């Protein structure tokens, strides 16, 4: 398993998002496929761009990992307490299928 550093992944997200705003051909195709007007589709594209930027910022910030350190207490009675460290790690790609 390859673990991509958060800064690299967050930067990748931001780099890819700029292309969404420049891709006017996608709006034309979406208009044909959905029957929605260009202003509505441009608004949806802007909303999606904002969500992806917020997601990239969350990845770079890192609080989603919920890192915690529970230090050891070797003198504890009746049994010593161990040093426990935990952090959330991504499992891999996840696909979500739903209707709106």
Secondary structure, 3 states (H helix, E strand, C coil): CCCCCHHHHHHHHHHHHHHHHHCHHHHHHHHHHHCCCHHHHHHHHHHHHHHHHHHHHHHHHCHHHCCEEECCECCCCCCCECCEEECCCCCCCCCCCCCC
